[in-house]
Amino acid sequence: MTARLAALAALLPLSAIACEPPLRGEGVRTIAGSQVVVSWCAPTPLPLATFFSLEFAACARDGRRVDTPRIDATMPEHGHGMNYRPTVEALGDGRYRANGLLLHMPGRWQLSFTVGDETLRAAVMVD
C-alpha cells in the first residue's frame, strides 16, 4: 500500500505541492494561485488618504526561490489605481513589507500581488 501511495504522489503536478507563507496571526488573509501562495496582513480598518505599510509573505508551490514580488492597488469600477507607487522591501525568509500604499478615496479596492508571472488579487473596502 505504501508503494502505491508513493507512486500516486509522484504523479501529482508540481503545482499541487503545498507551501505555507511564513506569516501568521490575527487578520492574516491567504490567497492561493496555481504557482504561488501569498499571505498578507493590513491595518484594520484600512486608512483613507493616509500612507500605510502592509506586511506579506510569498512562497512558490514548487519550492523555488521567490523573487521580490510587486504590489499594486486599483479601483476596478473607476478604472484607476493609486497615485503613488509603493516600494517592497525584503524582510527575509519569504517575508516582505510594502511601504507607501495610499488609497485616496473610499470604496472597493483590489490589491494585486505579482510574484513571478502570476498575479493574485484580493478585494478590500475602504470607508
C-alpha positions in Angstrom: 0.0 0.0 0.0 2.8 2.4 0.9 4.5 1.8 -2.5 1.2 2.6 -4.2 0.7 5.9 -2.4 4.3 6.9 -3.2 3.7 6.1 -6.9 0.5 8.2 -6.9 2.2 11.1 -5.2 4.9 11.1 -7.9 2.2 11.6 -10.5 0.9 14.8 -8.9 1.9 18.0 -10.7 4.3 20.3 -9.0 1.6 22.9 -8.6 -0.1 20.6 -6.2 2.8 20.7 -3.7 1.7 23.0 -0.9 3.7 25.8 0.5 2.9 27.8 3.6 3.9 31.5 3.6 5.7 32.4 6.9 3.1 35.0 8.1 0.7 34.1 10.8 -1.6 35.8 13.3 -4.8 37.6 13.6 -6.0 39.4 10.5 -3.8 37.4 8.1 -5.5 36.6 4.8 -4.2 34.0 2.3 -4.6 33.8 -1.5 -3.6 30.7 -3.3 -2.8 30.7 -7.0 -1.7 28.0 -9.3 2.1 28.7 -8.8 2.4 30.7 -5.6 0.7 31.4 -2.3 0.5 34.8 -0.7 -0.5 35.7 2.9 -0.9 39.3 3.9 -1.9 41.5 6.8 -3.0 45.1 6.6 -4.1 47.7 9.2 -7.7 47.4 10.2 -9.6 49.4 9.2 -7.6 50.4 6.1 -6.7 54.1 6.3 -8.3 56.5 3.8 -5.9 59.0 2.1 -3.1 58.2 4.5 0.1 56.3 3.7 0.4 52.9 5.3 2.5 49.7 5.1 1.4 46.2 4.6 3.3 43.0 5.5 3.0 40.0 3.3 4.7 36.7 2.6 5.0 34.6 -0.5 6.2 31.1 -1.4 6.3 29.1 -4.6 4.4 25.8 -4.7 7.3 24.1 -6.4 9.7 25.2 -3.7 11.8 27.6 -5.9 13.0 30.9 -4.5 10.6 33.8 -4.9 12.0 37.0 -6.4 10.9 40.2 -4.8 7.1 40.5 -5.5 5.3 43.6 -6.6 2.1 45.1 -5.1 -0.4 47.5 -6.5 -4.0 48.6 -5.8 -6.7 49.6 -8.2 -10.4 50.6 -8.1 -11.8 48.4 -10.9 -15.2 50.2 -11.0 -13.4 53.5 -11.5 -10.7 52.4 -13.9 -7.8 53.8 -11.9 -5.2 52.9 -9.3 -3.2 54.6 -6.7 -1.5 58.0 -7.3 1.8 56.6 -5.8 3.9 53.6 -6.5 4.6 51.5 -3.3 8.0 50.0 -2.7 8.6 46.5 -1.4 11.4 45.6 1.0 12.5 42.1 1.6 12.5 41.2 5.3 14.0 37.7 4.8 12.5 34.2 4.9 9.9 34.9 2.3 8.5 38.0 4.2 8.1 41.5 2.7 6.9 44.9 3.7 5.1 47.1 1.1 5.6 50.8 2.0 3.9 53.9 0.6 0.4 52.5 -0.1 -2.2 55.2 -0.3 -5.9 54.5 -1.0 -7.0 58.0 -1.8 -10.8 57.5 -2.0 -13.4 55.4 -0.3 -14.9 52.3 -2.0 -13.8 48.9 -3.2 -10.1 48.5 -4.0 -8.3 45.5 -5.4 -4.9 44.6 -4.1 -2.7 42.8 -6.6 0.4 40.8 -5.6 2.6 39.9 -8.5 5.0 37.0 -7.9 7.0 35.9 -11.0 4.5 35.7 -13.8 1.4 35.2 -11.6 -0.8 38.0 -10.1 -3.1 37.2 -7.2 -5.9 39.7 -6.3 -7.9 40.4 -3.2 -10.8 42.9 -2.8 -10.8 45.3 0.2 -13.1 48.0 1.3 -12.1 51.5 2.4 -14.7 53.6 4.2 
